[in-house]
Amino acid sequence: MIASLMMYLRPETADATARYWALIREGLIARGIPAPAELANDSSEFEVWRAPDLVLGQTCGMPYRLWLHRQVTLIGTPDFAVDGCPSGYYNSAIIVRKDDPRATPEAFDGACFAYNQTFSQSGYAAPYAALKPLSVWFDRRLQTHSHRAAAQAIASGAADIAALDAVSWRLIARYEPCAEQLRVLMHTEPTPGLPYIAGPTANAQTTFEAVREAINNLNETDRETLGIKGLVAIPKSAYLAIDNPPDTPTEIP
Protein backbone atom coordinates (compact mmCIF):
# COMPACT_ATOMS: atom_id res chain seq x y z
CA MET A 1 0.00 0.00 0.00
CA ILE A 2 1.06 3.55 -0.69
CA ALA A 3 0.06 7.09 0.22
CA SER A 4 1.40 10.47 -0.89
CA LEU A 5 0.70 14.14 -0.27
CA MET A 6 3.32 15.54 -2.64
CA MET A 7 1.40 18.17 -4.53
CA TYR A 8 2.04 21.19 -2.29
CA LEU A 9 5.05 19.79 -0.49
CA ARG A 10 7.98 22.10 0.22
CA PRO A 11 10.78 21.90 2.79
CA GLU A 12 8.92 24.49 4.85
CA THR A 13 5.70 22.44 4.87
CA ALA A 14 7.19 18.96 5.22
CA ASP A 15 6.85 18.64 9.01
CA ALA A 16 3.27 19.93 9.01
CA THR A 17 2.42 17.55 6.15
CA ALA A 18 3.85 14.61 8.10
CA ARG A 19 1.76 15.51 11.15
CA TYR A 20 -1.31 15.92 8.93
CA TRP A 21 -0.73 12.44 7.51
CA ALA A 22 -0.33 11.02 11.02
CA LEU A 23 -3.79 12.35 11.88
CA ILE A 24 -5.28 10.96 8.65
CA ARG A 25 -3.63 7.58 9.23
CA GLU A 26 -4.93 7.45 12.79
CA GLY A 27 -8.45 8.09 11.51
CA LEU A 28 -8.18 5.54 8.73
CA ILE A 29 -6.90 2.81 11.03
CA ALA A 30 -9.61 3.59 13.58
CA ARG A 31 -12.11 2.97 10.77
CA GLY A 32 -10.52 -0.33 9.74
CA ILE A 33 -8.53 0.96 6.75
CA PRO A 34 -4.84 -0.03 6.80
CA ALA A 35 -2.48 2.84 5.99
CA PRO A 36 1.30 3.12 5.67
CA ALA A 37 3.28 4.81 8.42
CA GLU A 38 5.23 6.98 5.98
CA LEU A 39 4.24 8.94 2.90
CA ALA A 40 5.84 8.00 -0.43
CA ASN A 41 6.37 11.62 -1.44
CA ASP A 42 9.53 10.79 -3.38
CA SER A 43 7.72 8.39 -5.71
CA SER A 44 6.78 9.57 -9.20
CA GLU A 45 3.33 11.08 -9.50
CA PHE A 46 1.93 8.54 -11.95
CA GLU A 47 3.34 5.64 -9.92
CA VAL A 48 1.33 6.94 -6.97
CA TRP A 49 -1.81 7.89 -8.88
CA ARG A 50 -2.10 4.56 -10.68
CA ALA A 51 -1.21 2.28 -7.75
CA PRO A 52 -4.08 -0.16 -7.17
CA ASP A 53 -3.34 -0.09 -3.43
CA LEU A 54 -3.30 3.71 -3.15
CA VAL A 55 -4.67 4.62 0.27
CA LEU A 56 -4.63 8.37 -0.32
CA GLY A 57 -3.06 10.69 -2.84
CA GLN A 58 -3.67 14.06 -4.43
CA THR A 59 -3.75 14.75 -8.15
CA CYS A 60 -4.33 17.70 -10.45
CA GLY A 61 -7.77 18.06 -12.01
CA MET A 62 -6.46 17.68 -15.57
CA PRO A 63 -4.79 14.26 -15.14
CA TYR A 64 -7.90 13.19 -13.25
CA ARG A 65 -10.25 14.01 -16.11
CA LEU A 66 -7.86 12.86 -18.85
CA TRP A 67 -6.67 9.52 -17.51
CA LEU A 68 -7.44 8.72 -13.89
CA HIS A 69 -11.17 9.14 -13.31
CA ARG A 70 -11.97 5.56 -14.39
CA GLN A 71 -9.09 4.08 -12.41
CA VAL A 72 -9.33 5.76 -9.00
CA THR A 73 -11.85 6.63 -6.30
CA LEU A 74 -12.59 10.31 -5.84
CA ILE A 75 -12.43 11.07 -2.12
CA GLY A 76 -12.91 14.82 -1.79
CA THR A 77 -11.23 18.16 -2.37
CA PRO A 78 -9.36 20.13 0.28
CA ASP A 79 -10.49 23.71 0.68
CA PHE A 80 -7.59 26.18 0.74
CA ALA A 81 -9.89 29.23 0.98
CA VAL A 82 -8.56 30.81 -2.22
CA ASP A 83 -9.73 34.39 -2.58
CA GLY A 84 -12.56 34.80 -5.08
CA CYS A 85 -13.23 31.06 -5.35
CA PRO A 86 -15.98 28.80 -3.96
CA SER A 87 -14.98 26.31 -1.26
CA GLY A 88 -12.70 23.64 -2.72
CA TYR A 89 -12.09 25.63 -5.90
CA TYR A 90 -8.97 27.49 -6.94
CA ASN A 91 -7.61 29.51 -9.83
CA SER A 92 -4.30 30.44 -11.39
CA ALA A 93 -2.33 33.61 -10.82
CA ILE A 94 -0.86 34.74 -14.12
CA ILE A 95 2.45 36.27 -13.12
CA VAL A 96 4.99 38.51 -14.83
CA ARG A 97 8.05 40.42 -13.70
CA LYS A 98 7.30 43.39 -11.49
CA ASP A 99 9.37 45.69 -13.69
CA ASP A 100 7.79 44.53 -16.97
CA PRO A 101 5.94 47.57 -18.32
CA ARG A 102 3.30 45.54 -20.16
CA ALA A 103 0.01 46.11 -18.33
CA THR A 104 -2.52 43.90 -20.16
CA PRO A 105 -2.65 40.24 -21.20
CA GLU A 106 -2.85 41.29 -24.85
CA ALA A 107 0.49 43.07 -24.52
CA PHE A 108 2.14 39.71 -23.81
CA ASP A 109 1.17 38.20 -27.16
CA GLY A 110 4.42 36.80 -28.55
CA ALA A 111 6.07 36.59 -25.12
CA CYS A 112 7.83 33.51 -23.77
CA PHE A 113 5.46 31.41 -21.63
CA ALA A 114 6.82 29.22 -18.82
CA TYR A 115 4.72 26.23 -17.81
CA ASN A 116 5.14 23.20 -15.61
CA GLN A 117 3.38 20.51 -17.68
CA THR A 118 0.97 20.39 -20.62
CA PHE A 119 -1.29 18.21 -18.45
CA SER A 120 -1.49 20.83 -15.68
CA GLN A 121 -4.87 22.45 -15.12
CA SER A 122 -3.46 25.51 -13.38
CA GLY A 123 -0.23 25.86 -15.36
CA TYR A 124 -1.53 25.17 -18.87
CA ALA A 125 -5.26 24.56 -19.33
CA ALA A 126 -6.44 27.48 -17.18
CA PRO A 127 -4.25 30.11 -18.84
CA TYR A 128 -5.19 28.77 -22.26
CA ALA A 129 -8.89 29.13 -21.41
CA ALA A 130 -8.31 32.65 -20.07
CA LEU A 131 -6.02 34.01 -22.78
CA LYS A 132 -7.10 32.32 -26.02
CA PRO A 133 -10.39 34.29 -26.16
CA LEU A 134 -8.21 37.43 -26.05
CA SER A 135 -6.35 36.10 -29.11
CA VAL A 136 -3.29 35.53 -26.93
CA TRP A 137 -1.34 32.30 -26.83
CA PHE A 138 2.33 31.48 -27.05
CA ASP A 139 4.54 29.92 -29.69
CA ARG A 140 7.58 30.55 -27.49
CA ARG A 141 7.40 28.26 -24.46
CA LEU A 142 9.69 27.03 -21.71
CA GLN A 143 8.77 23.85 -19.85
CA THR A 144 9.92 24.03 -16.23
CA HIS A 145 8.28 20.89 -14.70
CA SER A 146 7.17 22.80 -11.57
CA HIS A 147 5.42 26.02 -10.59
CA ARG A 148 8.38 26.99 -8.42
CA ALA A 149 10.76 26.71 -11.37
CA ALA A 150 8.33 28.66 -13.57
CA ALA A 151 8.32 31.52 -11.05
CA GLN A 152 12.11 31.47 -10.95
CA ALA A 153 12.24 31.51 -14.76
CA ILE A 154 10.11 34.66 -14.88
CA ALA A 155 12.19 36.38 -12.20
CA SER A 156 15.47 35.53 -13.97
CA GLY A 157 14.22 36.71 -17.37
CA ALA A 158 14.35 33.24 -18.93
CA ALA A 159 10.62 33.63 -19.67
CA ASP A 160 8.07 36.45 -19.50
CA ILE A 161 4.79 35.05 -18.22
CA ALA A 162 3.47 31.98 -16.38
CA ALA A 163 0.34 30.72 -14.67
CA LEU A 164 0.72 29.37 -11.15
CA ASP A 165 -1.75 27.40 -9.06
CA ALA A 166 -3.09 29.93 -6.52
CA VAL A 167 -2.05 27.76 -3.56
CA SER A 168 1.43 27.25 -5.01
CA TRP A 169 1.67 31.01 -5.62
CA ARG A 170 0.69 31.62 -1.99
CA LEU A 171 3.57 29.41 -0.86
CA ILE A 172 6.00 30.90 -3.38
CA ALA A 173 5.09 34.42 -2.23
CA ARG A 174 5.68 33.32 1.36
CA TYR A 175 8.95 31.43 0.95
CA GLU A 176 10.69 32.22 -2.35
CA PRO A 177 12.98 35.26 -2.60
CA CYS A 178 12.20 35.52 -6.34
CA ALA A 179 8.60 36.46 -5.49
CA GLU A 180 9.78 39.97 -4.70
CA GLN A 181 10.47 40.41 -8.42
CA LEU A 182 7.03 39.21 -9.55
CA ARG A 183 3.49 40.59 -9.79
CA VAL A 184 0.08 39.17 -10.66
CA LEU A 185 -1.20 40.31 -14.04
CA MET A 186 -4.60 38.61 -13.68
CA HIS A 187 -6.36 35.58 -12.25
CA THR A 188 -8.11 32.84 -14.20
CA GLU A 189 -11.66 31.67 -13.54
CA PRO A 190 -12.15 29.24 -10.62
CA THR A 191 -12.12 25.50 -11.28
CA PRO A 192 -12.32 22.54 -8.87
CA GLY A 193 -9.18 22.19 -6.78
CA LEU A 194 -6.72 19.33 -6.61
CA PRO A 195 -8.73 16.29 -5.46
CA TYR A 196 -7.77 13.60 -3.01
CA ILE A 197 -7.98 10.16 -4.63
CA ALA A 198 -7.53 6.53 -3.60
CA GLY A 199 -7.36 3.17 -5.32
CA PRO A 200 -10.32 1.74 -7.24
CA THR A 201 -11.69 -0.33 -4.36
CA ALA A 202 -11.39 2.33 -1.65
CA ASN A 203 -14.33 3.27 0.54
CA ALA A 204 -14.85 6.90 -0.47
CA GLN A 205 -17.15 7.94 2.37
CA THR A 206 -15.10 6.37 5.14
CA THR A 207 -11.88 7.84 3.79
CA PHE A 208 -13.56 11.24 3.40
CA GLU A 209 -14.62 11.14 7.05
CA ALA A 210 -11.10 10.26 8.21
CA VAL A 211 -9.54 13.10 6.21
CA ARG A 212 -12.16 15.62 7.33
CA GLU A 213 -11.60 14.64 10.95
CA ALA A 214 -7.83 15.06 10.50
CA ILE A 215 -8.29 18.55 9.08
CA ASN A 216 -10.51 19.47 12.01
CA ASN A 217 -7.85 18.17 14.42
CA LEU A 218 -4.91 20.09 12.92
CA ASN A 219 -3.28 22.46 15.36
CA GLU A 220 -3.50 26.11 14.37
CA THR A 221 0.17 26.36 13.40
CA ASP A 222 -0.04 23.42 11.00
CA ARG A 223 -3.38 24.63 9.65
CA GLU A 224 -1.83 28.00 8.84
CA THR A 225 1.28 26.42 7.33
CA LEU A 226 -0.72 24.10 5.06
CA GLY A 227 -3.56 26.53 4.44
CA ILE A 228 -6.21 23.79 4.59
CA LYS A 229 -9.58 24.93 5.93
CA GLY A 230 -11.83 21.94 5.22
CA LEU A 231 -12.81 19.13 2.86
CA VAL A 232 -15.45 19.48 0.15
CA ALA A 233 -17.34 16.87 -1.87
CA ILE A 234 -17.07 18.19 -5.44
CA PRO A 235 -18.72 15.78 -7.90
CA LYS A 236 -16.77 13.95 -10.57
CA SER A 237 -18.90 15.64 -13.21
CA ALA A 238 -17.50 19.06 -12.23
CA TYR A 239 -13.98 17.88 -13.02
CA LEU A 240 -14.93 16.23 -16.28
CA ALA A 241 -16.77 19.35 -17.49
CA ILE A 242 -13.58 21.42 -17.83
CA ASP A 243 -12.36 21.90 -21.40
CA ASN A 244 -8.90 20.81 -22.54
CA PRO A 245 -6.56 22.77 -24.82
CA PRO A 246 -6.34 21.36 -28.37
CA ASP A 247 -2.74 20.19 -27.87
CA THR A 248 -3.56 18.22 -24.72
CA PRO A 249 -1.52 15.00 -24.54
CA THR A 250 -3.60 11.88 -25.13
CA GLU A 251 -1.14 9.42 -23.63
CA ILE A 252 0.22 9.35 -20.10
CA PRO A 253 3.75 10.82 -20.21
C-alpha positions as CSV (number, residue, x, y, z in Angstrom):
1,M,0.0,0.0,0.0
2,I,1.1,3.6,-0.7
3,A,0.1,7.1,0.2
4,S,1.4,10.5,-0.9
5,L,0.7,14.1,-0.3
6,M,3.3,15.5,-2.6
7,M,1.4,18.2,-4.5
8,Y,2.0,21.2,-2.3
9,L,5.0,19.8,-0.5
10,R,8.0,22.1,0.2
11,P,10.8,21.9,2.8
12,E,8.9,24.5,4.9
13,T,5.7,22.4,4.9
14,A,7.2,19.0,5.2
15,D,6.8,18.6,9.0
16,A,3.3,19.9,9.0
17,T,2.4,17.5,6.1
18,A,3.9,14.6,8.1
19,R,1.8,15.5,11.2
20,Y,-1.3,15.9,8.9
21,W,-0.7,12.4,7.5
22,A,-0.3,11.0,11.0
23,L,-3.8,12.3,11.9
24,I,-5.3,11.0,8.7
25,R,-3.6,7.6,9.2
26,E,-4.9,7.4,12.8
27,G,-8.4,8.1,11.5
28,L,-8.2,5.5,8.7
29,I,-6.9,2.8,11.0
30,A,-9.6,3.6,13.6
31,R,-12.1,3.0,10.8
32,G,-10.5,-0.3,9.7
33,I,-8.5,1.0,6.7
34,P,-4.8,0.0,6.8
35,A,-2.5,2.8,6.0
36,P,1.3,3.1,5.7
37,A,3.3,4.8,8.4
38,E,5.2,7.0,6.0
39,L,4.2,8.9,2.9
40,A,5.8,8.0,-0.4
41,N,6.4,11.6,-1.4
42,D,9.5,10.8,-3.4
43,S,7.7,8.4,-5.7
44,S,6.8,9.6,-9.2
45,E,3.3,11.1,-9.5
46,F,1.9,8.5,-11.9
47,E,3.3,5.6,-9.9
48,V,1.3,6.9,-7.0
49,W,-1.8,7.9,-8.9
50,R,-2.1,4.6,-10.7
51,A,-1.2,2.3,-7.8
52,P,-4.1,-0.2,-7.2
53,D,-3.3,-0.1,-3.4
54,L,-3.3,3.7,-3.2
55,V,-4.7,4.6,0.3
56,L,-4.6,8.4,-0.3
57,G,-3.1,10.7,-2.8
58,Q,-3.7,14.1,-4.4
59,T,-3.8,14.7,-8.2
60,C,-4.3,17.7,-10.5
61,G,-7.8,18.1,-12.0
62,M,-6.5,17.7,-15.6
63,P,-4.8,14.3,-15.1
64,Y,-7.9,13.2,-13.2
65,R,-10.3,14.0,-16.1
66,L,-7.9,12.9,-18.9
67,W,-6.7,9.5,-17.5
68,L,-7.4,8.7,-13.9
69,H,-11.2,9.1,-13.3
70,R,-12.0,5.6,-14.4
71,Q,-9.1,4.1,-12.4
72,V,-9.3,5.8,-9.0
73,T,-11.8,6.6,-6.3
74,L,-12.6,10.3,-5.8
75,I,-12.4,11.1,-2.1
76,G,-12.9,14.8,-1.8
77,T,-11.2,18.2,-2.4
78,P,-9.4,20.1,0.3
79,D,-10.5,23.7,0.7
80,F,-7.6,26.2,0.7
81,A,-9.9,29.2,1.0
82,V,-8.6,30.8,-2.2
83,D,-9.7,34.4,-2.6
84,G,-12.6,34.8,-5.1
85,C,-13.2,31.1,-5.4
86,P,-16.0,28.8,-4.0
87,S,-15.0,26.3,-1.3
88,G,-12.7,23.6,-2.7
89,Y,-12.1,25.6,-5.9
90,Y,-9.0,27.5,-6.9
91,N,-7.6,29.5,-9.8
92,S,-4.3,30.4,-11.4
93,A,-2.3,33.6,-10.8
94,I,-0.9,34.7,-14.1
95,I,2.4,36.3,-13.1
96,V,5.0,38.5,-14.8
97,R,8.0,40.4,-13.7
98,K,7.3,43.4,-11.5
99,D,9.4,45.7,-13.7
100,D,7.8,44.5,-17.0
101,P,5.9,47.6,-18.3
102,R,3.3,45.5,-20.2
103,A,0.0,46.1,-18.3
104,T,-2.5,43.9,-20.2
105,P,-2.6,40.2,-21.2
106,E,-2.9,41.3,-24.8
107,A,0.5,43.1,-24.5
108,F,2.1,39.7,-23.8
109,D,1.2,38.2,-27.2
110,G,4.4,36.8,-28.6
111,A,6.1,36.6,-25.1
112,C,7.8,33.5,-23.8
113,F,5.5,31.4,-21.6
114,A,6.8,29.2,-18.8
115,Y,4.7,26.2,-17.8
116,N,5.1,23.2,-15.6
117,Q,3.4,20.5,-17.7
118,T,1.0,20.4,-20.6
119,F,-1.3,18.2,-18.4
120,S,-1.5,20.8,-15.7
121,Q,-4.9,22.5,-15.1
122,S,-3.5,25.5,-13.4
123,G,-0.2,25.9,-15.4
124,Y,-1.5,25.2,-18.9
125,A,-5.3,24.6,-19.3
126,A,-6.4,27.5,-17.2
127,P,-4.2,30.1,-18.8
128,Y,-5.2,28.8,-22.3
129,A,-8.9,29.1,-21.4
130,A,-8.3,32.7,-20.1
131,L,-6.0,34.0,-22.8
132,K,-7.1,32.3,-26.0
133,P,-10.4,34.3,-26.2
134,L,-8.2,37.4,-26.1
135,S,-6.3,36.1,-29.1
136,V,-3.3,35.5,-26.9
137,W,-1.3,32.3,-26.8
138,F,2.3,31.5,-27.0
139,D,4.5,29.9,-29.7
140,R,7.6,30.5,-27.5
141,R,7.4,28.3,-24.5
142,L,9.7,27.0,-21.7
143,Q,8.8,23.9,-19.8
144,T,9.9,24.0,-16.2
145,H,8.3,20.9,-14.7
146,S,7.2,22.8,-11.6
147,H,5.4,26.0,-10.6
148,R,8.4,27.0,-8.4
149,A,10.8,26.7,-11.4
150,A,8.3,28.7,-13.6
151,A,8.3,31.5,-11.1
152,Q,12.1,31.5,-11.0
153,A,12.2,31.5,-14.8
154,I,10.1,34.7,-14.9
155,A,12.2,36.4,-12.2
156,S,15.5,35.5,-14.0
157,G,14.2,36.7,-17.4
158,A,14.3,33.2,-18.9
159,A,10.6,33.6,-19.7
160,D,8.1,36.5,-19.5
161,I,4.8,35.0,-18.2
162,A,3.5,32.0,-16.4
163,A,0.3,30.7,-14.7
164,L,0.7,29.4,-11.1
165,D,-1.8,27.4,-9.1
166,A,-3.1,29.9,-6.5
167,V,-2.1,27.8,-3.6
168,S,1.4,27.3,-5.0
169,W,1.7,31.0,-5.6
170,R,0.7,31.6,-2.0
171,L,3.6,29.4,-0.9
172,I,6.0,30.9,-3.4
173,A,5.1,34.4,-2.2
174,R,5.7,33.3,1.4
175,Y,9.0,31.4,0.9
176,E,10.7,32.2,-2.4
177,P,13.0,35.3,-2.6
178,C,12.2,35.5,-6.3
179,A,8.6,36.5,-5.5
180,E,9.8,40.0,-4.7
181,Q,10.5,40.4,-8.4
182,L,7.0,39.2,-9.6
183,R,3.5,40.6,-9.8
184,V,0.1,39.2,-10.7
185,L,-1.2,40.3,-14.0
186,M,-4.6,38.6,-13.7
187,H,-6.4,35.6,-12.3
188,T,-8.1,32.8,-14.2
189,E,-11.7,31.7,-13.5
190,P,-12.2,29.2,-10.6
191,T,-12.1,25.5,-11.3
192,P,-12.3,22.5,-8.9
193,G,-9.2,22.2,-6.8
194,L,-6.7,19.3,-6.6
195,P,-8.7,16.3,-5.5
196,Y,-7.8,13.6,-3.0
197,I,-8.0,10.2,-4.6
198,A,-7.5,6.5,-3.6
199,G,-7.4,3.2,-5.3
200,P,-10.3,1.7,-7.2
201,T,-11.7,-0.3,-4.4
202,A,-11.4,2.3,-1.6
203,N,-14.3,3.3,0.5
204,A,-14.8,6.9,-0.5
205,Q,-17.2,7.9,2.4
206,T,-15.1,6.4,5.1
207,T,-11.9,7.8,3.8
208,F,-13.6,11.2,3.4
209,E,-14.6,11.1,7.0
210,A,-11.1,10.3,8.2
211,V,-9.5,13.1,6.2
212,R,-12.2,15.6,7.3
213,E,-11.6,14.6,11.0
214,A,-7.8,15.1,10.5
215,I,-8.3,18.6,9.1
216,N,-10.5,19.5,12.0
217,N,-7.8,18.2,14.4
218,L,-4.9,20.1,12.9
219,N,-3.3,22.5,15.4
220,E,-3.5,26.1,14.4
221,T,0.2,26.4,13.4
222,D,0.0,23.4,11.0
223,R,-3.4,24.6,9.6
224,E,-1.8,28.0,8.8
225,T,1.3,26.4,7.3
226,L,-0.7,24.1,5.1
227,G,-3.6,26.5,4.4
228,I,-6.2,23.8,4.6
229,K,-9.6,24.9,5.9
230,G,-11.8,21.9,5.2
231,L,-12.8,19.1,2.9
232,V,-15.4,19.5,0.1
233,A,-17.3,16.9,-1.9
234,I,-17.1,18.2,-5.4
235,P,-18.7,15.8,-7.9
236,K,-16.8,14.0,-10.6
237,S,-18.9,15.6,-13.2
238,A,-17.5,19.1,-12.2
239,Y,-14.0,17.9,-13.0
240,L,-14.9,16.2,-16.3
241,A,-16.8,19.3,-17.5
242,I,-13.6,21.4,-17.8
243,D,-12.4,21.9,-21.4
244,N,-8.9,20.8,-22.5
245,P,-6.6,22.8,-24.8
246,P,-6.3,21.4,-28.4
247,D,-2.7,20.2,-27.9
248,T,-3.6,18.2,-24.7
249,P,-1.5,15.0,-24.5
250,T,-3.6,11.9,-25.1
251,E,-1.1,9.4,-23.6
252,I,0.2,9.4,-20.1
253,P,3.8,10.8,-20.2
